[in-house]
Amino acid sequence: MKTSIGVALGLLLATTSSMAMSGDAPGLFRYVDPRVGNGNDDQGDTVPGPTRPAGSIHPSPQTLVGSNAGYDRDAPISGFAQLHTQGSGGRTTYGTFLISPQTGAPVFDEARHLSPKADERVAADAYAVTLTRYGIRAEVTPAPYAAIYRFTYPAGRPATMVFDLTRKIRGELASAGSDVTIDPARGRITGRVRTRHYWNPAEVDIWFAAQLDRTPTRWGVHVGGADREGVMQASAPGDTQLAGWWQFDTRAATPVQLKVAISFSSASRAAELLHEDIPGWDFDAVRRGTQAAWNRELARATIDGVGDADKRRFYTALYHSAVQPRDRTRDQPLADRKTPYWDDYYTLWDTYRTGFPLMSLLRPGVYRDNVASIVRTYSRFGAAHTAFIAGRNYHVGQGGDEVDNVLGEALVRGVPGIDWRSAAPVALHNALEERSSRYRQQGWFAVGDPSPEPDNQRARSGSSTPAFALNDFYAARLAEAIGDTGKAALLRARSRSWRKVWNPEATSDGYRGFIMPRYPDGRFQPLDPKIGWDGKKYENVGFYEGTAWVYSYAMLHDVPGMIDAMGGRALFTARLRHALDAGLIDITNEPSFATPWLFSDVGRPDLASYWADRVFRRFTADAYPGDEDNGAMSSHYVFNRLGLFPKLTSDLYYLHAPHQPRGTITGTGGKRFTIVADNWQPGRIYIASATLNGRRLDAPFIRQRDITGGGTLRLVLSETPTRWAQATSGAVEPRR
């Protein structure tokens, strides 16, 4: 993040309210500041609008410039959209169903109804702002599937509201067809858009139903360039703007209220969800429900012994970690509502590394339901892919088949309540049918092989091959779980296929042996191991978002083999120190999330603690060090702050020094696991000694059950490196 941006944001935060708008309402939700991460790809790509935990609807203000989230804190506001992604990069999605409160004749061109803002108030439970162009005070608070708006219009001018159905983020036209119906007698408007040019290339129908608290006095539609006053129904073909509008009488200081619900199923379901979630017109009651939902969610992990600034940053990250994926279980036909339905994975390539492990500790029931939803996707579509967005699969090709990793992590971490006989076939299908044919036959994804993604070639030999090998490790564990020993043996053997793209002759900075892309004829591609995506240069040369240096540490399912390939523990340690010291590892991008903690696998937890602290400091007070990535980056922060980090493919968590004297995880049934550092001070980043439930701990790991069963981890910290846990010999392998 550029310093000038950070300074400007700091000044903004000093003059803008961030605490809840409900005064002295108690609870942890007061610490959440949804403006954290409201910058571009280098800051987070989050939105300032409020949502419920895993809420289906996510209302937020929109601007015509800014991040992928559709918001720039310094730009004028065009209105309020009902759907948003949380911290995703790349092609934009959502910003759907823009509501634009105006005065006077309706204006449909966003650039012509932009308004400067004043008195913006941002919180977990509600958002409010004054649109100074019109003198309108706008407020919104969400329920799970619906939101209620409160608009205070000035007296003396016609009060107008425009509904733009066909736009998306940054005001782009993104429709393959749309329709709208206005029912003036009931004060209701409904509509549908068939999306186009979203992140997922599939075209998807989305409906809304909105209810006004009064009868409009004028109304009409806008189709293309034509205004049709008095018309109550219209349709538009693809790539044609469609909007509805109405006007109504207002009284001075009497707010106009509007409630709106979104459905991916039907217009009738949108209307039903509107009534179910917000049957009346009590704005403050809906807001109190949002407060209560976030208080319950944020109480799952708490920190003590630090000031409000630290708590603001922690609980905001915890808030972001629980926004996506979204629970759309009730947005289904009646016969399907007993089956969990979770949506908007952008993508599992990001979230399996930190988001789902955190979920396994804090929300195991949600993890269970996500697995059930993945199984449902498989049974419905014949496959479950890495990106599932707006109810449609998308075989992205960023790495491999990360659904397998999400399922496998649930298995090795013991997430309860999962039917593995239903879940395992999802991964086995991926392993035996969906993997690249060359990988299945020869053991590597080759340079020039076609990507599974149809419109943006992301798959690369150097990154997809080890990704498929990791997928195979998890698939083998799932096969074992259902007693299919034949497939388990096949996939265990195939999980070593990363060695097919390990070039022992490749050299860089005096070190030998790297993951390198490989041609179909078996030759390695002659690349400089430093070429590609390294946090400074963003080129996908042979690797997706990485380099040979980055992906040579990616074999998390075979850490002993990876250490051996690099020449043993001493050389591995020296090489990893060099890689990090020289900036060859992009430590806040997903492929390298776990890399600094590998020091603990070779008996150097002091170095893991040092680099955990270095990573921690990359999260500034107001920004993430890159896309927030739908909970991946925020979950990373939560783990780092608590002093834990997931050791993927196992039921272990690495230990490093926490960033407060006390942190507590409250699991299912109220069991509490507390991490205590009595002598904590800023700068004490090393562990000198540790006890777990009163017993001396000499290894830099604890198990899932140690946390979920409740207890106390007590640490003594040091400002200087210590030899604690360095006696641990060799890399710790996952339990079999």
C-alpha positions in Angstrom: 0.0 0.0 0.0 1.3 3.4 -0.9 2.1 5.6 2.1 0.1 8.6 0.7 -3.0 6.5 0.5 -2.6 5.2 4.0 -2.1 8.8 5.4 -5.2 10.0 3.5 -7.3 7.2 4.8 -6.1 7.8 8.3 -7.2 11.4 8.1 -10.6 10.3 6.7 -11.1 7.8 9.5 -10.3 10.6 12.0 -13.3 12.6 10.8 -15.8 9.9 10.0 -17.8 7.8 12.4 -17.1 4.1 12.5 -18.9 2.9 15.6 -22.4 1.6 15.5 -25.1 4.2 14.9 -27.2 2.9 17.7 -25.4 4.9 20.4 -24.5 2.9 23.5 -25.7 -0.5 22.2 -23.4 -3.1 23.8 -21.5 -5.8 22.1 -18.5 -6.7 20.1 -20.1 -5.5 16.8 -19.2 -1.9 17.9 -15.5 -2.6 17.1 -16.2 -3.6 13.5 -15.2 -1.0 10.9 -16.3 -2.1 7.5 -14.1 0.6 5.8 -11.0 -1.5 6.5 -10.0 -2.8 3.1 -12.1 -0.3 1.1 -9.3 0.3 -1.4 -8.1 -1.4 -4.5 -6.4 -4.8 -5.0 -3.4 -3.6 -2.8 -5.7 -2.8 0.1 -8.6 -5.3 0.2 -11.4 -4.7 -2.3 -14.0 -4.8 0.5 -17.3 -2.8 0.7 -18.5 -0.5 3.5 -22.1 -1.6 3.4 -23.5 -3.9 6.1 -24.5 -7.6 5.9 -25.4 -10.4 8.2 -23.0 -13.3 8.9 -23.1 -15.2 5.5 -25.9 -13.0 4.5 -27.4 -13.5 1.0 -28.0 -9.8 0.5 -25.2 -7.2 1.0 -26.4 -3.6 0.4 -23.6 -1.0 -0.1 -23.0 2.3 -1.8 -21.7 2.5 -5.3 -19.3 4.8 -7.1 -18.3 4.8 -10.8 -14.6 4.6 -10.0 -12.7 2.6 -7.5 -12.0 -1.0 -6.6 -13.5 -4.3 -7.8 -16.0 -3.8 -5.0 -17.5 -0.8 -6.7 -16.6 1.8 -4.1 -14.1 4.6 -3.8 -14.2 6.4 -0.5 -13.3 9.7 -2.2 -15.8 9.5 -5.1 -19.4 10.6 -5.3 -22.1 8.1 -4.8 -24.4 6.9 -7.6 -26.7 4.8 -5.4 -27.0 1.6 -3.4 -26.6 -1.9 -4.9 -27.9 -5.0 -3.2 -25.3 -7.7 -4.1 -21.5 -7.5 -3.7 -18.5 -9.7 -3.6 -16.2 -9.5 -0.6 -12.6 -8.7 -1.5 -12.3 -10.4 -4.9 -10.0 -9.3 -7.7 -10.2 -9.9 -11.4 -13.3 -9.4 -13.4 -16.1 -7.6 -11.5 -19.4 -9.2 -10.4 -22.6 -7.9 -8.8 -23.2 -4.3 -7.9 -26.7 -5.5 -9.0 -30.1 -3.6 -8.7 -29.0 -0.1 -8.0 -31.4 2.0 -6.0 -30.8 5.8 -6.6 -32.8 8.2 -4.4 -33.2 11.5 -6.2 -35.3 14.7 -6.3 -37.0 16.1 -9.3 -37.3 14.3 -12.7 -35.7 10.9 -12.7 -32.2 10.6 -14.1 -30.9 7.2 -15.4 -27.4 7.9 -16.5 -25.3 7.2 -13.4 -22.7 9.9 -14.3 -25.5 12.5 -14.2 -26.9 11.6 -10.8 -23.7 11.2 -8.8 -23.8 12.9 -5.5 -21.0 14.1 -3.1 -21.5 12.8 0.4 -21.5 14.0 3.9 -21.7 12.5 7.4 -21.0 9.0 6.2 -21.5 6.5 9.1 -20.2 3.0 8.6 -20.8 0.1 11.0 -21.5 -3.6 11.1 -25.2 -3.1 11.7 -26.0 -0.2 9.3 -24.7 2.3 6.8 -25.8 5.9 6.6 -24.8 8.9 4.4 -26.2 12.3 3.3 -26.3 12.7 -0.5 -25.6 16.4 -0.6 -26.6 16.9 -4.3 -30.2 16.1 -3.3 -30.1 16.8 0.4 -31.3 13.2 1.1 -30.3 11.2 4.2 -30.0 7.5 3.3 -29.7 4.6 5.8 -29.8 0.9 5.3 -29.7 -2.2 7.6 -29.8 -5.8 6.5 -31.7 -9.0 7.4 -30.3 -12.3 6.0 -32.1 -12.1 2.6 -33.6 -8.6 2.6 -32.7 -5.1 3.6 -34.6 -2.0 4.7 -33.8 1.5 3.6 -34.8 4.8 5.2 -34.6 7.9 3.1 -35.2 11.4 4.5 -36.0 13.7 1.6 -36.0 17.5 1.7 -39.3 19.3 1.6 -40.3 21.2 -1.5 -39.1 19.0 -4.4 -40.6 15.8 -5.9 -39.2 12.7 -4.1 -37.9 10.2 -6.7 -36.4 6.7 -6.6 -34.8 5.0 -9.6 -34.2 1.2 -9.9 -31.5 0.3 -12.4 -31.8 -3.4 -13.2 -29.1 -3.9 -15.8 -25.9 -2.4 -14.4 -23.0 -3.9 -12.4 -19.9 -2.6 -10.7 -18.6 0.7 -12.0 -21.9 1.3 -13.8 -21.2 -1.2 -16.6 -24.1 -2.5 -18.6 -24.2 -6.2 -17.9 -27.4 -7.8 -19.0 -28.5 -10.6 -21.3 -32.1 -9.6 -20.9 -34.3 -8.1 -18.1 -37.8 -7.2 -17.1 -39.6 -5.0 -14.5 -43.1 -4.7 -13.2 -44.4 -1.8 -11.1 -47.6 -2.2 -9.0 -48.5 1.4 -7.9 -51.5 0.3 -5.9 -49.4 -1.9 -3.7 -46.3 0.3 -3.8 -44.3 -2.6 -5.1 -41.7 -3.1 -7.8 -40.3 -6.4 -9.0 -37.7 -7.3 -11.6 -35.3 -9.7 -13.1 -31.9 -9.5 -14.8 -30.1 -12.2 -16.7 -26.5 -11.4 -15.9 -23.7 -11.1 -18.4 -20.0 -10.4 -18.2 -19.8 -11.3 -14.5 -16.7 -13.1 -13.0 -18.4 -16.4 -13.6 -19.1 -16.4 -17.4 -22.4 -18.3 -16.8 -25.5 -16.2 -17.4 -27.7 -16.3 -14.3 -31.2 -14.9 -13.5 -31.5 -12.8 -10.4 -34.8 -11.3 -9.1 -35.7 -8.6 -6.7 -38.9 -7.5 -4.9 -39.1 -4.1 -3.3 -41.9 -2.6 -1.2 -42.5 1.1 -0.5 -44.2 2.2 2.7 -46.6 4.5 0.7 -48.4 4.7 -2.6 -46.4 6.3 -5.4 -48.0 9.2 -7.2 -46.0 8.9 -10.5 -44.1 6.1 -12.1 -42.6 4.8 -15.3 -39.9 2.8 -17.0 -36.7 3.6 -19.0 -35.8 1.2 -21.8 -32.6 1.9 -23.7 -32.9 5.7 -24.4 -36.7 5.8 -24.2 -38.6 7.1 -21.2 -42.1 5.8 -20.7 -44.0 7.6 -18.0 -47.0 5.8 -16.6 -45.9 2.4 -18.0 -46.0 -0.3 -15.4 -44.3 -3.2 -17.2 -41.4 -3.5 -19.6 -38.7 -5.9 -20.9 -35.3 -5.2 -22.5 -33.1 -7.4 -24.7 -29.5 -8.0 -23.9 -27.1 -5.1 -23.6 -29.9 -2.6 -23.1 -30.5 -0.6 -20.0 -33.7 -1.1 -18.1 -34.8 0.9 -15.2 -38.0 1.6 -13.3 -38.9 4.7 -11.3 -41.5 6.2 -9.1 -42.2 9.4 -7.2 -44.2 9.9 -4.0 -45.4 12.5 -1.5 -43.2 13.2 1.5 -43.6 15.2 4.6 -40.8 17.2 6.2 -38.7 15.0 8.5 -40.8 12.0 7.8 -38.6 9.3 6.4 -39.6 7.2 3.4 -39.0 3.5 3.9 -38.3 0.8 1.3 -37.5 -2.8 1.9 -36.0 -5.1 -0.8 -35.2 -8.8 -1.1 -33.1 -10.7 -3.6 -33.6 -14.2 -5.0 -31.7 -16.4 -7.3 -34.7 -18.7 -7.6 -37.8 -16.7 -8.7 -39.7 -13.4 -8.3 -42.2 -15.1 -6.1 -39.4 -16.3 -3.8 -38.0 -12.8 -3.6 -41.4 -11.6 -2.4 -41.7 -14.4 0.1 -38.2 -13.7 1.5 -39.1 -10.0 1.8 -42.1 -10.8 4.0 -40.3 -13.5 6.0 -37.3 -11.4 6.9 -38.9 -8.0 7.3 -42.7 -8.3 7.8 -43.1 -4.8 9.2 -41.5 -1.4 9.0 -39.3 -1.3 12.1 -35.9 -0.2 10.9 -34.4 -0.3 14.3 -35.7 -3.8 15.1 -33.9 -5.1 11.9 -30.8 -3.3 13.0 -30.9 -4.8 16.4 -31.2 -8.2 14.8 -28.1 -7.5 12.8 -26.3 -6.4 16.0 -27.3 -9.6 17.8 -26.2 -11.8 14.9 -22.7 -10.2 14.8 -22.3 -10.2 18.6 -22.9 -14.0 18.5 -20.5 -14.5 15.6 -17.7 -12.3 17.0 -17.9 -13.9 20.4 -16.4 -17.1 18.9 -12.9 -15.6 19.1 -12.0 -12.8 21.4 -8.8 -10.9 22.5 -8.1 -9.1 25.7 -5.3 -6.9 27.1 -4.9 -4.6 24.2 -6.6 -1.2 23.3 -9.5 -0.4 21.1 -7.4 0.1 18.0 -6.2 -3.5 18.1 -9.7 -4.7 18.9 -11.1 -2.7 16.0 -8.6 -4.4 13.6 -9.2 -7.9 15.0 -13.0 -7.9 15.1 -13.1 -6.3 11.7 -11.0 -9.1 10.3 -13.2 -11.7 12.1 -16.3 -9.9 10.6 -14.8 -10.1 7.1 -14.0 -13.8 7.6 -17.7 -14.6 8.1 -19.2 -12.7 5.2 -18.6 -15.3 2.5 -19.5 -17.9 1.4 -23.1 -16.9 1.6 -26.0 -19.0 3.0 -28.8 -19.2 0.5 -30.5 -22.3 1.9 -33.8 -20.5 2.2 -33.6 -19.2 -1.4 -34.6 -22.5 -2.9 -37.8 -24.3 -4.0 -39.6 -25.6 -0.9 -38.7 -29.2 -1.6 -34.9 -28.4 -1.5 -34.8 -26.2 1.7 -33.8 -29.1 4.0 -30.5 -29.3 2.2 -27.9 -26.6 3.0 -27.1 -24.4 0.0 -24.0 -22.2 0.2 -22.9 -19.9 -2.6 -20.3 -17.4 -3.9 -17.0 -19.1 -3.6 -14.5 -16.6 -5.0 -12.7 -19.1 -4.9 -11.8 -22.2 -2.9 -8.2 -21.7 -4.2 -8.0 -18.8 -1.8 -10.1 -20.0 1.1 -9.1 -23.6 1.7 -5.8 -22.4 3.1 -7.1 -20.2 6.0 -10.8 -19.5 5.7 -12.0 -23.1 6.0 -9.5 -24.1 8.8 -10.8 -21.1 10.8 -14.3 -22.2 10.1 -13.5 -25.7 11.4 -12.6 -24.1 14.8 -15.2 -21.4 15.1 -18.1 -22.6 13.0 -17.9 -26.3 12.5 -21.6 -26.5 11.8 -21.2 -24.1 9.0 -18.3 -26.1 7.6 -20.5 -29.2 7.7 -23.3 -27.4 5.8 -20.8 -26.2 3.2 -19.8 -29.8 2.6 -23.4 -30.8 2.3 -23.9 -28.0 -0.2 -20.9 -29.1 -2.2 -22.4 -32.6 -2.3 -25.7 -31.1 -3.5 -23.9 -29.2 -6.3 -22.2 -32.5 -7.4 -25.5 -34.4 -7.4 -27.2 -31.6 -9.4 -24.5 -30.7 -11.9 -22.3 -33.8 -12.0 -19.3 -31.9 -10.7 -18.4 -29.4 -8.0 -15.8 -26.9 -9.0 -13.4 -24.4 -7.4 -15.6 -21.5 -8.1 -19.4 -21.8 -7.4 -20.9 -18.4 -8.0 -24.6 -17.3 -8.2 -25.5 -20.9 -8.2 -23.3 -22.0 -11.1 -20.1 -24.0 -11.3 -16.9 -22.4 -12.8 -13.9 -24.6 -13.4 -11.4 -21.8 -12.9 -8.0 -23.4 -13.3 -6.1 -21.3 -10.8 -4.6 -24.3 -9.3 -6.3 -27.7 -9.3 -9.6 -29.0 -8.0 -9.7 -27.2 -4.6 -13.0 -28.7 -3.7 -11.0 -31.8 -2.8 -8.9 -29.7 -0.4 -12.0 -28.3 1.4 -13.4 -31.8 1.8 -10.1 -33.3 2.8 -9.4 -30.6 5.4 -12.8 -31.3 7.0 -11.9 -35.0 7.2 -8.4 -34.6 8.7 -9.6 -32.0 11.2 -12.6 -34.1 12.2 -15.4 -31.7 11.4 -18.4 -33.5 12.9 -21.7 -34.4 11.2 -20.5 -35.1 7.6 -21.7 -38.1 5.6 -18.4 -39.1 4.0 -20.0 -41.8 1.8 -21.8 -38.9 0.1 -18.8 -36.5 0.2 -15.9 -38.7 -0.9 -17.3 -39.4 -4.4 -17.1 -35.7 -5.2 -13.3 -35.7 -4.8 -13.0 -39.1 -6.4 -14.8 -37.9 -9.5 -12.5 -34.9 -9.7 -9.4 -37.2 -9.2 -10.5 -39.8 -11.8 -12.5 -37.7 -14.3 -11.8 -34.0 -14.0 -8.0 -33.8 -13.7 -6.1 -33.0 -16.8 -5.9 -36.1 -19.0 -2.1 -35.7 -19.3 -1.8 -35.4 -15.6 -3.8 -38.6 -15.1 -1.8 -40.5 -17.6 1.8 -39.1 -17.3 1.8 -37.3 -14.0 2.1 -33.6 -15.1 0.1 -30.8 -16.5 2.3 -29.7 -19.5 3.2 -26.3 -21.0 0.5 -25.6 -23.6 -2.1 -28.1 -22.3 -5.6 -26.6 -22.5 -6.9 -25.0 -19.3 -10.1 -26.2 -17.9 -11.2 -22.5 -17.8 -12.8 -21.6 -21.1 -12.2 -17.8 -21.3 -9.1 -17.0 -19.3 -6.2 -19.4 -19.4 -5.0 -19.6 -15.8 -3.7 -23.1 -15.5 0.1 -23.5 -15.7 2.4 -26.5 -15.7 4.5 -25.3 -12.7 1.5 -24.5 -10.5 -1.2 -26.9 -11.6 0.9 -30.1 -11.3 1.7 -29.7 -7.6 -1.9 -28.5 -7.0 -3.2 -31.7 -8.6 -0.8 -33.7 -6.5 -2.1 -32.0 -3.3 -5.7 -32.7 -4.5 -4.8 -36.4 -4.9 -3.4 -36.5 -1.3 -6.8 -35.3 0.0 -8.7 -37.6 -2.4 -6.7 -40.6 -1.2 -7.6 -39.8 2.4 -11.3 -39.5 1.4 -11.0 -42.9 -0.4 -9.5 -44.4 2.8 -12.4 -43.0 4.8 -15.0 -44.9 2.9 -12.8 -48.1 2.6 -11.9 -47.8 -1.0 -8.3 -49.0 -0.6 -7.6 -49.5 -4.3 -8.4 -45.9 -5.2 -6.6 -44.7 -2.0 -3.4 -46.5 -3.0 -3.6 -45.2 -6.6 -4.1 -41.6 -5.4 -1.4 -41.8 -2.7 1.1 -42.8 -5.4 -0.2 -40.1 -7.7 0.2 -37.4 -5.0 3.9 -37.7 -5.5 3.5 -36.5 -9.0 4.9 -33.1 -8.0 8.3 -34.7 -8.5 7.5 -34.9 -12.2 8.0 -31.1 -12.4 10.9 -30.9 -10.0 14.0 -30.1 -12.0 17.0 -31.0 -9.9 19.3 -29.1 -12.3 17.6 -25.8 -12.2 19.6 -23.2 -10.2 19.1 -19.7 -8.7 21.2 -17.7 -6.3 23.4 -20.7 -5.6 20.5 -23.1 -4.8 19.7 -26.2 -6.9 16.4 -27.9 -7.6 13.1 -26.1 -8.4 9.6 -26.8 -9.5 9.7 -26.0 -13.2 7.1 -26.1 -16.0 7.5 -29.1 -18.3 6.7 -29.6 -22.0 4.6 -32.5 -23.3 7.8 -34.2 -24.6 9.3 -34.2 -21.0 11.7 -31.3 -21.4 11.7 -28.7 -18.7 10.9 -25.1 -19.8 14.1 -23.0 -19.4 12.8 -20.3 -17.1 14.6 -18.1 -14.6 13.2 -19.3 -11.3 12.6 -15.7 -10.3 10.4 -14.9 -13.3 6.7 -14.4 -12.7 4.4 -13.2 -9.9 6.6 -12.3 -7.0 4.7 -9.4 -5.4 6.4 -6.9 -7.6 6.0 -8.3 -11.1 2.7 -9.8 -11.9 3.3 -12.1 -14.8 1.9 -15.7 -15.0 4.9 -17.2 -16.7 4.8 -20.9 -16.1 2.9 -20.4 -12.8 -0.4 -18.9 -11.7 0.4 -16.0 -9.3 3.9 -17.3 -8.5 7.4 -18.2 -9.5 9.5 -21.3 -9.3 10.8 -20.0 -6.0 7.2 -19.6 -4.7 5.9 -23.0 -5.9 8.9 -25.0 -4.8 7.5 -24.6 -1.2 3.9 -25.7 -2.3 4.1 -29.4 -1.5 2.4 -29.2 1.9 1.3 -32.8 1.8 4.8 -34.0 1.4 7.0 -31.7 3.5 9.6 -34.4 4.2 9.9 -35.1 0.5 10.2 -31.4 -0.2 12.9 -31.0 2.4 14.8 -34.0 1.0 14.6 -32.6 -2.6 16.2 -29.4 -1.4 19.1 -31.2 0.2 18.0 -31.9 3.8 17.1 -29.8 6.8 20.2 -27.6 6.9 20.0 -26.6 3.3 16.2 -26.3 3.4 16.5 -23.9 6.3 19.3 -21.8 4.7 17.4 -21.7 1.4 14.1 -20.6 3.0 15.9 -17.9 5.0 17.4 -16.6 1.8 14.1 -16.8 -0.1 12.3 -14.7 2.5 15.2 -12.3 3.2 15.6 -11.6 -0.5 11.9 -11.0 -1.1 11.5 -14.0 -3.4 8.3 -15.1 -1.6 5.1 -13.0 -1.9 4.2 -13.8 1.7 0.7 -12.3 1.6 -0.4 -14.1 -1.5 -2.2 -17.4 -1.1 0.4 -19.7 -2.6 2.9 -18.5 0.1 0.5 -18.2 3.0 2.0 -21.2 4.8 5.6 -20.8 3.6 7.1 -18.9 6.6 5.7 -21.5 9.1 7.7 -24.3 7.3 10.6 -23.3 9.6 8.8 -25.1 12.4 8.9 -28.3 10.4 12.7 -28.2 10.5 13.0 -27.3 14.1 13.3 -23.5 13.8 10.1 -22.1 15.3 12.0 -19.0 16.3 12.3 -18.2 12.6 8.6 -19.0 12.1 7.8 -16.5 14.8 10.0 -13.9 13.3 8.3 -14.2 9.9 4.9 -14.5 11.4 5.5 -11.1 12.9 6.8 -9.7 9.6 3.6 -10.9 7.9 1.4 -9.5 10.7 2.9 -6.1 10.2 1.9 -6.1 6.5 -1.7 -5.8 7.7 -2.1 -2.1 8.3 -4.7 -0.4 10.5 -7.0 0.2 7.5 -6.0 -2.2 4.7 -5.2 -5.7 3.8 -1.9 -6.4 1.9 -3.8 -7.4 -1.2 -7.3 -8.7 -2.0 -9.2 -9.7 1.1 -10.2 -12.7 -1.0 -13.6 -13.7 0.5 -12.2 -14.4 4.0 -8.8 -15.8 3.1 -6.8 -12.7 4.1 -9.0 -11.8 7.1 -8.8 -15.4 8.4 -5.0 -15.2 8.0 -5.0 -12.1 10.2 -7.2 -13.8 12.8 -4.9 -16.8 13.0 -1.7 -14.7 13.1 -3.1 -12.5 15.8 -4.1 -15.4 18.0 -0.7 -17.1 17.6 -1.9 -20.1 15.5 -1.6 -21.0 11.9 -3.1 -24.1 10.2 -0.7 -26.9 9.1 -2.6 -28.0 6.0 -3.1 -31.8 5.3 -3.0 -32.5 9.1 -5.0 -31.8 12.2 -2.2 -29.6 13.5 -1.7 -25.8 14.0 1.7 -24.2 14.1 2.4 -22.0 17.2 4.1 -18.6 17.2 4.0 -15.6 19.5 0.5 -14.1 19.8 -0.1 -10.3 19.5 -2.0 -9.8 22.8 -1.8 -11.2 26.4 -5.0 -13.3 26.0 -7.0 -14.8 23.2 -9.9 -17.1 23.5 -11.7 -19.4 21.1 -15.1 -20.5 22.2 -16.1 -23.7 20.4 -19.3 -25.8 20.1 -20.9 -26.4 23.4 -19.2 -23.4 25.0 -15.8 -25.1 25.5 -13.1 -22.4 25.7 -9.5 -22.6 24.6 -7.4 -19.7 25.9 -4.0 -18.6 24.8 -2.3 -16.7 27.6 1.0 -14.8 27.4 1.4 -13.3 30.9 4.5 -11.4 30.0 3.3 -10.2 26.6 4.6 -6.9 25.4 4.9 -5.4 21.9 8.2 -6.7 20.5 8.2 -10.0 22.4 7.7 -12.1 19.3 9.4 -15.4 20.3 8.2 -18.2 22.5 10.5 -19.1 25.4 8.4 -21.8 26.9 4.9 -23.3 26.7 2.5 -25.4 28.6 -0.7 -27.0 27.4 -3.2 -27.6 30.3 -0.3 -27.5 32.7 1.9 -29.9 30.8 5.2 -28.8 29.3 4.9 -28.4 25.5 8.2 -29.0 23.6 6.8 -29.1 20.0 5.7 -26.0 18.0 2.3 -27.6 17.2 -1.0 -28.3 18.9 -3.8 -30.5 17.5 -7.3 -29.6 16.5 -8.8 -31.5 19.5 -6.5 -29.6 21.9 -8.4 -26.4 20.8 -11.9 -27.8 20.3 -11.8 -29.7 23.6 -11.1 -26.6 25.5 -8.2 -25.7 27.8 -5.3 -23.3 28.2 -2.1 -22.8 26.3 0.2 -20.7 28.5 3.3 -19.0 26.9 6.3 -17.2 28.1 7.6 -14.8 25.5 10.9 -13.3 24.7 12.3 -10.3 22.8 15.2 -12.3 21.5 15.3 -15.7 19.7 15.1 -18.8 21.9 15.8 -22.5 21.5 12.2 -23.5 22.5 11.0 -26.5 20.5 14.2 -26.7 18.4 14.8 -30.2 19.7 11.9 -31.3 17.5 13.6 -33.7 15.0 12.6 -33.8 11.4 9.4 -32.6 9.8 6.2 -33.5 11.6 4.1 -35.6 9.3 0.3 -35.7 9.4 -1.2 -38.6 11.3 -2.3 -41.5 9.1 
